[in-house]
Amino acid sequence: MKLRFIALAALAAVAGFPLYWMLVTATRGQDELFGGDVHWLPDVTRLGQVFTAAVDGAPMLRWLTNSAFVAAGTTVLSLALAVLAAYALSRFSFRGRGVFGFALFATQMLPEALVVVPLYAIFLTLGLLNNLWGLVLGNTAFAMPVAVWIIKTAMDGVPREIEEAAALDGCSRYAMLRRIVLPLTAPSLAAAAVLAFFDSWNEFLLANTFMVDEEKWPASKGLASFVGEFVTPLPTVMSAAVLFTVPAVVFFLLVQRHIVAGLTAGAVKG
């Protein structure tokens, strides 16, 4: 037990050290970082510098708002489409069901860089370039297929007897999905939401290709703009990275209990 605790603590330290060092760098000056002394602890007296350095001369708060809009839109749209598709694959038999399921899986075999040019041409025709809604649609195209398979697997584990009993009581398909299936698959819905959120929050290639106006940049592209050709202000970059990381951590903390909860336990006796 003690060895397991030590191993977990070491793993947590290795995983968390980059975040810790990011905070240390954000609270130091450029001259301190390249001086002879190594500072292992963050300067708590300069915590206000993290916010000031990130927003001074750059619309960082606007970029974060854009990222939040894109991530929220992608998450909601991906879940809405994935729930319907997953329920159809799990509960109905129809011609082309296997081909449809395989096609969703096959989309993950294509790297994002391979489809960015065709997507650019499509979005140009539809007038979705330099548009946050276009970025939502683009991210949904990559996040939704994975969400479908995550949710379908959970729905396959929900006994059909529960829905049959509800049907005898006059419950419609939509009501069964909303009142029975979705509550019992809440952990998988949360997992799919986390996947869609982080996929769109961290996405850079589509944002860098489709978004032109600086005020419409998501934070992922905004962070890259801090990197200069000759000089890169590391404290500023790390300060912006801290602000970029906090919303994602907060979102994960809000949904993590739903991921680990065993909501299907006790649904059926025997």
C-alpha positions in Angstrom: 0.0 0.0 0.0 2.8 2.4 0.9 4.7 1.6 -2.3 1.5 2.2 -4.3 1.1 5.6 -2.6 4.7 6.5 -3.3 4.3 5.5 -7.0 1.1 7.6 -7.3 2.7 10.6 -5.6 5.7 10.4 -8.0 3.4 10.1 -11.0 1.4 13.1 -9.8 4.6 15.1 -9.3 5.9 14.3 -12.8 2.6 15.2 -14.4 2.1 18.4 -12.3 5.7 19.7 -12.5 5.2 21.4 -16.0 2.2 23.3 -14.6 4.2 24.3 -11.5 7.1 25.5 -13.5 4.7 27.4 -15.7 3.6 29.3 -12.6 7.2 29.8 -11.5 8.1 31.3 -14.8 5.0 33.5 -14.9 6.0 35.2 -11.6 9.6 35.9 -12.6 11.1 38.6 -14.8 12.8 38.0 -18.1 16.2 38.9 -16.6 15.7 36.5 -13.7 15.0 33.6 -16.0 18.2 34.0 -17.9 20.3 35.0 -14.9 22.8 32.8 -13.1 20.4 31.9 -10.2 17.7 29.2 -10.5 14.4 30.1 -8.8 12.6 26.9 -7.8 9.7 28.7 -6.0 7.1 31.1 -7.5 7.2 34.6 -6.2 3.9 34.9 -4.5 4.2 38.7 -4.3 4.0 38.8 -8.0 0.9 36.7 -8.6 -0.9 39.9 -9.8 1.8 40.0 -12.5 0.3 36.9 -14.1 -2.9 38.6 -15.0 -1.3 41.9 -15.8 1.4 40.5 -18.1 -1.1 38.4 -20.0 -3.6 41.2 -20.8 -1.2 44.1 -21.1 -1.2 45.0 -24.8 -3.1 41.9 -25.9 -6.8 41.1 -25.9 -6.3 38.0 -23.9 -9.7 38.1 -22.2 -11.3 38.4 -25.5 -9.4 35.4 -26.8 -10.5 33.4 -23.7 -14.1 34.4 -24.3 -13.8 33.2 -27.9 -12.3 29.9 -26.8 -15.1 29.5 -24.2 -17.7 30.1 -26.9 -16.1 27.6 -29.3 -15.6 25.0 -26.7 -19.1 25.3 -25.3 -20.7 25.3 -28.7 -18.6 22.3 -29.8 -19.5 20.4 -26.6 -23.2 21.0 -26.8 -23.5 20.4 -30.5 -21.3 17.2 -30.3 -23.3 15.8 -27.5 -26.7 16.6 -29.1 -25.7 14.9 -32.4 -23.8 12.1 -30.7 -26.7 11.1 -28.4 -29.1 10.8 -31.3 -26.7 8.9 -33.4 -25.6 6.6 -30.6 -29.2 5.8 -29.6 -30.0 4.9 -33.2 -26.9 2.6 -33.5 -27.6 1.0 -30.2 -31.4 0.4 -30.4 -32.4 0.3 -34.1 -31.6 -2.1 -36.9 -31.5 -0.4 -40.3 -29.9 -0.8 -43.7 -26.4 0.6 -43.7 -26.1 0.6 -39.9 -22.7 -1.1 -40.0 -21.4 1.1 -42.8 -22.5 4.2 -40.9 -20.8 3.1 -37.7 -17.6 2.2 -39.6 -17.7 5.6 -41.4 -17.7 7.4 -38.0 -14.8 5.3 -36.9 -12.9 5.9 -40.1 -13.0 9.6 -39.7 -10.5 9.3 -36.9 -8.0 7.7 -39.2 -7.5 10.9 -41.1 -5.2 13.5 -39.6 -6.6 17.0 -39.2 -3.9 18.4 -41.4 -5.1 16.2 -44.3 -8.6 17.7 -44.4 -7.9 21.3 -43.5 -7.6 22.3 -47.2 -10.9 20.7 -48.3 -12.6 22.2 -45.2 -11.1 25.6 -46.0 -12.7 25.4 -49.5 -16.0 24.3 -48.1 -16.0 27.1 -45.4 -15.0 29.7 -48.0 -18.0 28.7 -50.2 -20.4 28.8 -47.2 -19.0 32.1 -45.8 -17.8 30.5 -42.6 -14.2 31.6 -42.7 -13.2 34.0 -39.9 -16.4 33.0 -38.1 -16.5 31.4 -34.6 -19.5 29.3 -35.6 -17.5 27.8 -38.5 -14.8 26.9 -35.9 -17.6 25.2 -33.8 -18.7 23.2 -36.8 -15.2 22.2 -37.7 -14.3 21.0 -34.2 -17.6 19.2 -34.0 -16.8 17.2 -37.1 -13.7 15.8 -35.2 -15.2 15.4 -31.7 -18.6 14.0 -32.5 -17.6 10.6 -34.0 -15.6 9.7 -30.9 -18.5 10.9 -28.6 -20.9 8.6 -30.6 -18.9 5.5 -29.8 -18.4 6.4 -26.2 -22.1 7.0 -25.6 -23.2 4.0 -27.8 -21.1 1.7 -25.6 -22.8 3.0 -22.5 -26.3 2.7 -24.1 -25.6 -0.9 -25.1 -25.1 -1.6 -21.4 -28.6 -0.3 -20.5 -31.0 -3.3 -20.3 -33.7 -3.1 -22.9 -36.2 -4.4 -20.3 -36.2 -1.0 -18.7 -37.4 0.6 -21.9 -39.9 -2.2 -22.6 -41.4 -1.6 -19.2 -41.6 2.1 -19.9 -43.2 1.5 -23.3 -45.9 -0.6 -21.6 -46.7 2.4 -19.5 -47.1 4.6 -22.6 -43.7 6.2 -22.7 -42.6 7.5 -26.0 -39.1 6.9 -27.5 -38.1 10.5 -26.9 -39.3 10.3 -23.3 -37.4 7.0 -22.8 -34.3 8.5 -24.1 -34.6 11.6 -22.0 -35.9 10.1 -18.7 -34.3 6.7 -18.7 -31.3 6.2 -21.0 -29.6 9.6 -20.6 -29.6 9.5 -16.7 -28.2 6.0 -16.7 -25.4 6.9 -19.2 -24.5 10.2 -17.5 -20.9 9.1 -16.7 -20.3 8.4 -20.4 -22.0 11.7 -21.4 -19.6 13.5 -19.0 -16.6 11.7 -20.5 -17.8 12.6 -24.0 -18.3 16.2 -22.9 -14.8 16.4 -21.5 -13.3 15.0 -24.7 -15.2 17.5 -26.9 -14.4 20.4 -24.6 -10.7 19.8 -24.4 -10.5 18.9 -28.1 -12.0 22.3 -29.1 -10.3 24.3 -26.3 -6.8 23.2 -27.3 -7.4 23.1 -31.1 -4.9 25.2 -33.0 -4.7 24.1 -36.7 -8.2 25.1 -37.7 -8.1 28.2 -35.6 -4.8 29.3 -37.1 -6.1 28.6 -40.7 -9.7 29.9 -40.5 -9.5 32.9 -38.2 -8.0 36.1 -39.5 -9.2 39.0 -37.4 -7.2 39.3 -34.1 -10.4 40.0 -32.1 -11.9 36.7 -33.2 -8.8 34.6 -32.4 -9.3 31.8 -29.8 -6.8 31.8 -27.0 -4.8 28.9 -28.6 -3.9 31.1 -31.6 -3.5 34.1 -29.3 -0.9 32.3 -27.3 1.1 31.4 -30.4 1.2 35.1 -31.3 3.3 35.9 -28.3 6.2 33.9 -29.8 8.3 36.4 -31.6 10.8 35.9 -34.4 13.8 37.3 -32.4 12.5 37.7 -28.8 9.9 35.7 -26.9 8.8 37.1 -23.5 8.6 33.9 -21.5 6.9 35.5 -18.4 4.2 36.9 -20.6 3.7 33.6 -22.5 3.5 31.6 -19.3 1.2 34.2 -17.7 -1.2 33.8 -20.6 -0.8 30.0 -20.4 -1.8 30.1 -16.8 -5.0 32.0 -17.7 -5.6 29.6 -20.6 -5.3 26.6 -18.3 -7.5 27.7 -15.4 -10.9 27.4 -17.2 -10.1 23.9 -18.5 -9.2 22.8 -15.0 -12.3 24.2 -13.5 -14.5 22.5 -16.2 -12.9 19.2 -15.5 -13.4 19.5 -11.7 -17.0 20.3 -12.3 -17.7 17.1 -14.3 -15.2 14.6 -12.9 -17.6 13.3 -10.2 -20.1 12.4 -13.0 -17.4 10.4 -14.9 -16.6 8.2 -11.9 -20.1 7.8 -10.6 -21.7 4.4 -11.2 -25.2 5.6 -12.0 -26.2 2.2 -13.5 -25.7 0.4 -10.3 -29.0 -1.0 -9.0 -31.0 -0.1 -12.1 -32.1 -3.8 -12.5 -32.5 -6.3 -9.7 -31.3 -9.9 -10.2 
